[in-house]
Amino acid sequence: MGTQFFAYVQMRQMRMVRTGDLVGSVLRFSPDQERKLLSRMARGGLIARVRQGLYLVPPHLPLGGAWTPTEAEALNALMEDRKGRYQICGPNAFSFYGFDDQIPNRVYGYNNRLSGDRRVGTVDMPLIKVADVRLGDTEEVTMEGGEKAVYSSRVRSLVDAVYDWSRFNDIPRGYEWIRRELKAERVSAEALVKCTLRYGDIGTIRRLGALLEREGVAEKLLRKLEQALRPTSALIPWIPTQPKRGIVNRRWSVVLNERV
């Protein structure tokens, strides 16, 4: 039955199979036969379960009797099923752009449909549901094998290292990445400011304002950040995980609690 199944789906160029697709087809499977076949092939690693009743199928019969989708295939299948949008972010983007040499074993994705951990085949995906307005500033990448994946852009990933510090745990490394990227002219201060204003929050604007001021960024760009802030006497720490002790930058209301 497995050989018949693969011949059938490959002839029709099907990458996903839903419960009921094989019932009444030329294969003449009963609902019980279909259920048992799909369940057995998923357990054996021949196809990958996306969710109950939906399976991702390899383009060719797996050699050696086992297959798992790529990270891009798994994420694309989830989002296609939910008619959602996503962008790979966090540790995966930091590695992709060369900020960090650690290769994550999970795929982090901002998206507008799902929240929490998902697994397709052997691909683990911590998914972060955000509002539609927080999706954007992306780059489409053709992965090995031809599958396309959507990544947060280089500049968006730098901003997210500061914005989402509690999730990605990349302050103060994120500050160093920004300094390095500015110095190498791989990103511009203008692009950082624009992205920060669109996708950052008040804390991100204040922290990056303090950083860019120390880096000697043009005053007109600093004023754009400053105009997005309201006057406040409340101070925030430069490094959120460290005690709030150090020199105070009054312009940005940031306590510089680590030498920068």
N, C-alpha and C positions, 0 to 999 in steps of 0.2 A: 504493500500500500504506500510505503514511503517513496518508492521509486516513481509510482504513478503520480503521487502528489507533486513531486519536484518537476516531473515532465509537464504536468498540467500548468503549474504556476509560472514556469519559465517560458512556456509557449505563449502565455498571455502577458508576460513581462510584469507579473504582479510582485510588488515588494512587500505588501502587507495583505494579510488574510484575516478576515473577520469570521466569527462564528456564523455559519449558515452559507458561506460562499461555496462550500463543497457539496452541500445538500442540494440535490436536484441537478447537479452539473453532470457532465458526461462521465464523471467518476462514479455516479450513482451511490454516493455514501449516504447512509442513514445519519440522523443527528447524533446517535450514540457512537457510531463508527468515527464520525468527524471529531467529536469531543475527545475520544480516546486517542486518536491518531495525533491530534494537535498537542494534547497533554504529554504524550509519550515523546514526541519529537522535541518539545521544549525542555523536558527533563534530560534528554540525551544531548542537548546542545546543538541540535540541527537547525532549530529556529529559535527566535527569542521572543518571549512574552513581553509585550508593551504594557498591557493591562488585561483585565479579564475580558476574554472574547476577542482580543486583537493580538496578532503575532507578526513579527518582522521576519522576512524570508531572505536568505542569502541569494545573490544573483546567480550563483552556480552551486551545484551539489557540493557540500563541504568535503574537502580532501581530508582523509584521516578520521572522518566521522564526527568532527566537532567544529563549531563555528560560533563566533560572537560578533556582534556589530561593532563598528568603530564608534568612537565618541560622537562624531558628527552624525552618523546614521541613527544612533539611539536618540539623540536630542531632536533631530529633525522629525523622526517618527512620532515622538511624543507631541511636539508642537503642531505637526500636520493633523494629527488626530483631534487636537483641541482647537484647531484653527487659531493658534496663538502666535505671538512673536517672541523672540528671545535674542539674547546676545551673551556669548561666553565671556565671563568676567573673572575678577579676582585672581587667585593663584594661577589659573590657566592662562589668562591674558598676561600676567606678569612674566611667566615663563616664555610665552610666545614671543613677546617683544624683547626678551633678553634682559629684563630688569633683574630677574632672579634665576639662578641656575638650577633650582630645585624643580623637578618635574612632578606635578601633583598626580595622585592616583585616583582622583575624583574630578568630575566636571561641574564647575560652578556656573550657573546660568541665571541672569536676570530674565524674567519673562512676565507676561501679563495673564497667565492662566493657572499655574500650579505653584504650590508652596510645600516645602518639605523634601525629604529624600525619596528618590525614585531609582529604580534599578531596571535596566533592560539588558538581558544577557549578563555579562560580567561588568557592565558599565554602571558605576554608581554616580548619581547626579544629585547633589544638593541644589534644589531649585528655589529661587528667591523671587516671590511674586511682588511686582511693583506696579504702580500706575502707568498707564500708557505714556504719559508725559515724561516718565523717567527712562523710557527706552529711546535710544538714538545715539548718534555719533558713533557709528559702527563701520566695520570693514568686512566685506565678504571675502572669504579665503577658500581657495580650492585645495582640499586636503588630498593626501596620497590616496589614490583610487578614484579620484574625481568627485567625491562628495563635497558639497559646498557647506561651509559653516560660517556663522555670523559671530564676529568677535567685537567687543568694545574696542574702539580705536585706541591708538597709542596714548593720545592726550587724555581721552576719557578714562583710561585705565589708571593713569597717574592721579587724576582727580579722585577716582574711587578709592585709591589706596588711602587717601586722607578722609574722604567722606564716610567710607564704610570700615573705618579702622577697627571697630569692635568685632566685626565679623572676620575680616581678613588678617587682623593683627599685624599690620605692616607700617605702623608708625613706630620708630622714626625712620625706618628704611625707606618709606615712601618719600620723605623729604630729600634723602640722598639721591634717590632715583630722579627726582625732579631737577635737582641741581645738575646732575650728570647729563640729563637729556637736554637741558637748556645750554649747557656749556658745549655740547657736541652739535648743537643746532638741529637736533632731530625733532624738537618741538619748539614752538615760539612762545614767548611770554604772552603775546596777544591771544593765541589759541587757548592757552591755559586759562586766561582770564575769562574769555568767552564761554568756555566749557564750565568753569566754576560757577559763573553766574546762572547758567542754565540748569546744571545738574547738582550743584552743591547746596548745602544748607548754610545757616548763619555761622555755625562753627567752622565749616570748611572755608568759607569766605574769610573769616578772621585769621585762621591759621595760615592759609595760603597768602593772604595779604602780608602777614608778618614775614613769611619766608621770601616772597618776591621783593619786598622792600629791602631785606638784607642782601638779596642778590643784585641789587642796583637796577631793578626794572624801572622803566620810564614812569615818571610821576603821573602822566595822563592815564596810564593803565591802572595804577594803584588807585586813582580817584574813582575809576569805574567800579572797582570793588567797594570802595569806601561809601559810595553813593547808595549801595544796596543795603547798608547797615543803618540801624537806628542808634542814637547815642545811648550808651549804657555804662554803668559803673560796675557791672558784674563781670568778673574775670573768668576766663577759661584757661586750662593748662595747655601748654604747647604739646606735652606728652601726656595724654589723658590717663595713662596707667601709672604715672608717677605723682608723688606729693606735689601740691600746688605751691611750691616755694621757688623763688628765683626773681630775676629782674622782670619788671612789668613793662610791657610795651603798651603805653596808654592809647596810642592811635588805634590799635586793633584789640585792645582789652585782652591781651594774651600774656600769661605768666610764662616766661621763658625758663622752664624748669629743667632744662638740659642745655649744655653748651652746644651751640649750633654753628 
